[in-house]
């Protein structure tokens, strides 16, 4: 399967049936993200067990790319430590913004499909909103920053 086909199939699947969509109570961290360019809005809730993301859920309204990216992200980071999740954020940020960033299907799995967003520069912020929101949540839950993020 070619990357373009994977991108389309994964985005459509995760938009139609988003994983980890809904409320999480109680949550150790709750953070909102907003993309003023297109109106994507999401709330991310995390519960930690020791230093690991034990549970993560999101809700909100957004385009197919935003919803699919959030769904993929929640699957990818569940069970990871804060440091592992932040490292994955950095990797995905490069994947979305740097045309020279390698796409390693084995390392990234389904997340590699997000590289297809680079073909549509106006949609990069749609795909990265949840990731920036996650990074902010991980940092703020350690007392390192505010609890809201915008992709302005």
C-alpha positions in Angstrom: 0.0 0.0 0.0 1.3 3.4 -0.9 1.6 6.2 1.7 -1.1 8.3 0.0 -3.5 5.3 0.3 -2.5 4.7 3.9 -3.0 8.4 4.7 -6.5 8.4 3.2 -7.6 5.1 4.7 -6.2 5.9 8.2 -7.6 9.4 8.3 -11.1 8.2 7.2 -11.1 5.3 9.6 -10.1 7.4 12.6 -12.4 10.2 11.7 -15.4 7.9 11.4 -14.7 5.9 14.5 -12.4 8.0 16.7 -10.7 6.0 19.4 -10.7 7.3 23.0 -13.4 9.9 22.3 -15.4 11.0 25.2 -15.3 12.1 28.8 -12.7 11.0 31.4 -13.5 11.5 35.1 -11.6 11.9 37.2 -8.8 13.3 35.2 -5.4 14.5 36.5 -5.0 17.0 33.6 -7.6 18.7 31.5 -6.5 21.0 28.7 -8.2 22.7 25.8 -6.8 23.3 22.3 -8.2 25.6 19.6 -7.2 26.3 16.0 -8.6 29.7 15.2 -7.8 29.2 11.5 -10.4 26.6 10.9 -12.3 26.4 14.3 -11.0 23.0 15.4 -11.5 22.7 19.2 -10.7 19.8 21.5 -10.5 19.0 25.2 -7.9 16.5 26.2 -8.1 14.7 29.6 -5.4 12.5 31.0 -5.0 10.2 34.0 -1.6 9.2 35.2 -0.4 6.1 37.0 3.0 6.9 38.4 4.7 8.6 35.5 2.7 6.9 32.7 -0.3 8.0 30.8 -2.8 5.5 32.2 -5.8 6.8 30.4 -6.4 9.5 27.8 -9.6 10.8 26.2 -10.5 13.7 23.9 -13.7 15.4 22.8 -14.6 18.4 20.8 -15.3 19.3 17.2 -13.0 19.5 14.3 -12.2 18.5 10.7 -11.4 14.9 9.7 -7.7 15.5 10.0 -7.9 17.0 13.5 -10.2 14.2 14.8 -8.1 11.4 13.2 -4.9 12.8 14.5 -6.3 13.1 18.0 -7.6 9.5 17.8 -4.2 8.2 16.5 -2.4 10.2 19.2 -4.4 8.8 22.1 -3.8 5.3 20.9 -0.1 5.9 20.5 0.6 7.6 23.9 -1.5 5.5 26.2 0.9 3.6 28.5 3.9 5.8 27.7 5.8 7.9 30.3 5.6 11.7 30.1 9.1 11.7 28.6 8.3 9.1 26.0 5.1 10.9 25.0 7.0 14.3 24.7 9.6 12.6 22.6 6.9 11.2 20.3 5.4 14.8 20.1 8.8 16.0 18.9 9.0 13.2 16.3 5.5 13.9 15.0 6.1 17.7 14.9 9.1 17.1 12.7 7.1 14.6 10.6 4.4 17.2 10.0 6.6 20.2 9.4 9.9 19.1 7.9 9.8 17.7 4.3 13.2 16.1 5.0 12.0 14.2 8.0 12.2 10.5 7.4 8.9 8.5 7.5 9.7 5.2 9.3 6.7 3.0 9.0 8.1 0.4 11.4 8.8 3.0 14.1 5.7 5.0 13.7 3.1 2.5 12.6 -0.2 4.1 11.7 1.2 7.5 12.8 3.3 7.5 9.6 0.1 8.2 7.7 0.2 11.7 9.2 3.1 12.5 6.9 0.5 12.9 4.2 -0.6 16.1 5.8 2.7 17.8 4.6 1.1 17.8 1.1 -1.5 20.2 2.4 0.4 22.9 4.4 -2.8 24.7 5.4 -3.9 21.5 7.2 -0.7 20.9 9.3 -2.2 22.9 12.2 -5.3 20.7 12.0 -3.1 17.6 12.5 -0.8 19.1 15.1 -3.4 20.7 17.4 -3.9 17.6 19.5 -0.1 17.0 19.7 0.6 20.6 20.9 -2.3 20.2 23.4 -0.8 17.0 24.7 2.6 18.5 25.1 1.1 21.4 27.0 -0.9 19.0 29.2 2.2 17.0 30.0 4.2 20.1 30.9 1.4 21.8 32.9 0.6 18.7 34.9 4.2 19.0 36.1 3.7 22.6 36.9 5.5 23.8 33.8 3.0 25.9 31.9 -0.6 27.1 31.3 -3.5 24.8 30.6 -4.7 26.1 27.2 -3.1 26.0 23.8 -3.9 27.7 20.5 -2.2 27.0 17.1 -2.2 30.6 16.1 
